[in-house]
Amino acid sequence: MRCSAQEKKEEKGERGAKERYDSQVILSDQDIRKAIESGHVRIEPNQSELLQYIHASSMDLHLGNTFKLYESNKSVLLDPKVPESLSASMRTVAVSDGEPFIVHPGEFILGVTQERIAVPDDLVVRVEGRSSLGRLGIIVHSTAGFVDPGFEGTITLEISNLNRVPVALYPGMRVCQIAFEQMSSPAQMPYGKKPHSKYQGQELPEGSRLASDPEFARAA
């Protein structure tokens, strides 16, 4: 039975799509190093020094000096339909190098990486905690462990202490690791080009901008 030209075209397209999907991989240490050295992935500052923190399939990032935390005495409810409730209850704390920031049991704070990263259109970055911190009860992201292609900025860390005792964190310590995943094809609409790219270019730890989402903006 002979296939029509259209059937051959569709079969070729399906085969090509499957090959692209099969090509999705996590970058190895040598490919992470190549991506950084070639400028395909940009990480600042001290890009050359960061190469020593590359592991088999990830690299470490460091904790910045600025933290944000919610003050329960200033707000009894965080309501995305009331933008002021999300921002007015937050306090910013700057910690000097060598000084600790104490995370108390059950506390939730926002931290930030020292490094600023620019993700290319064909890669996804996954943020994970470090095992050594996890064993102290510290987690570094609640849900936001996914950095879109096209994102530029520091990475806000959603830090919680699951332990029963306080834990000291220090600016400059290695706080998280990131892995790079190759996409099947470059994103058609990278993060920075789509509407409502709320966190593009962030430098400090950024609180929630949920109130600017279209469904809440329409309700305002």
N, C-alpha and C positions, 0 to 999 in steps of 0.2 A: 504494500500500500504506500503510495507516494504522498509526502506531506506538501501542503500548499506553501507558498512563500510566506503567507501570514503566519501559518503555524510554525514555520522555521524561525521567523522573527520573534514570536512569542516564546518559543523554547530557548532561543538564545538569550532573550531578556531575562527569563527566569533563571537560567544558568549563571548569567552575570550577576544577578541580584544575590543568588546563593553564595557565589564566590566572595562578594563584598561582605555579606553577613558573616561568612566564615572567617573573614580577615580581622574581625574585631578581636583585639588582643590587649593585654596589659603590657605596657612597655617594660623591658628588662633594664637592669642597671646600665648596660652599655648604650641602650637606645635612649634612656633618660639623659645620659651624659651628652650624647650626640644632639638631642633636641635642644638642650640648653646651650651647648657650645656653638651650634649653628644659628641660634637666635630664634628658632621656631617656637620655643617656649622661653618667655622672658621672666626672670625672677630677680628682683632687686630688694635691698642692696647686697653687696658682697657676693655676686653671682659665682665668681670663681671659688670662693671659700665654701660655698654650699656643696660643691662637688664631693667633699669629703663625707657628707652626710647622706650620700646615695647608697641605698641598700639593694638587695637582689631585685626587688620589684617596687620600690618606693623610695621616698626621700623625706628627711625630717625638716620641719619648720620650727621656728622659735617663737616664744611668747613675747608679746609686746609689753609696753609699760602702762597702757591705759585699760581701765576696766569700767564697766557700767553695771549697776545693780538696781533692782526695784526696791523702793522703800514702801513697805506695806502701810506705814502710818500716813502716807500721802494719798493713797488710793485704796478703795475697798473693792474696786472692780476694774479690770482691763477690758474695754469695750471698743472693738474696731469701728463702731459707728460714732464713737466719740474720740476723735484723734488725740485730744488733749489728755485723755486718760492713759494713753500709751506713752506719751513723752514726759508729762509733768511728774510722773512718779519715779523717774530714773535719775540716778545720781552718778556722776563721773568721778572716778578716782584715778589719779596718776601716781605711780609707784616708781621710786628711784631705783637705778641699778643697784643690785646687792641687797635691796630691802624686800621682805616677803609680803605677799598678798595672801591673807588667810581666808580659805574657803571653809565655812562652817558646815556641819552636817545638815543635809537637806537644803542647803542654799543653792540658788541659781544665779549665775552672773554671766555677763558677756565679756569675753576677752578678745584679743586680736593678735594676728601673727605679726612679727616684725617685718616679714617679707611681703612684698607686693608682687603679685603674679599676673601675667597676661597669658590667657589660655587661647591657643589657636583654634580656628574654626573646625578642625578635624579631630580634636581631642576632647575628652571629658576628664576632669580631675575628681578623684574621690578622696575625701578627708576622713582619716581614721585616727583613733586614739593610739597612744603608745601603751604597750603591755605593762611597762613598769609603772605608769601612772594608774592604769586600770586596776592594778593590784593594790593601790592605795584607796580605791573607791572613786577616783576622779574620771569622769567622762567629759569629752571635749565637744561633742555635738549631740543634740537631742534628735533632730531630724535632718538638719541641713548639712549632710555629708556629701553633697553633690554640687560640683561647680561646673556651670554650663560652658560650652565652647563660646568664645568671644568675650568672656568676662575679664575685666581688668580691675585690680584693686587688692587690698588686703583681704584676708579671710577672717570673718567674725566667728568666734568660737563660743558655743553654747555650753558653758562649763557648769557641771553639777558635782556635788560631793555626796556619794552614796554611803560613805562610811559613817561611823558613830562618833568619830573624833575629827577635829579640825585638821586640815592639810595646808601646808605652806607651799605656795607657788612663787617662783622668782622670774622676773623679766630676764629674757635671754636664754632661759632653759629650753631644751627641746621639748615641745609640748604636743605635737601631732605629727602624723606622717601623711604624705599624699601619694597617690598612685595615679598613673596616666593610662587612660584606656583609649585605644584607637577606634574611631567611629567607622561605620560602613562607607560613609562619604561625608564631605564637609557639610556643615549645617547650612541650610538655605537661609535661615534667619538667625544668625548668631545673637547671643544675649544682648550685646550692646546696641544692636540695630533694631530690636523689637520694641514696640511700645511698652511702657510700664517696666523698663529695666531699672527697678527701684534702687538697686545697690551697686550699680556700675560706678567705678571710680572711688569707692569708699576707702577711707584711710583709717578712721577710728572705728572701734566696735560700734556697729549700727543697731539700734533698737528696731523693733518691728515697724514696718511701713504698710501693714495690712490695710490700714484705713484708706490708702491710695489705690487699692485694687478696684477695678471697674465696678464690681457688684456693690461695693460699699460707697464708692464715689457717686453712683447713680442714686443711692438711697439718701445721700446727704442733702 
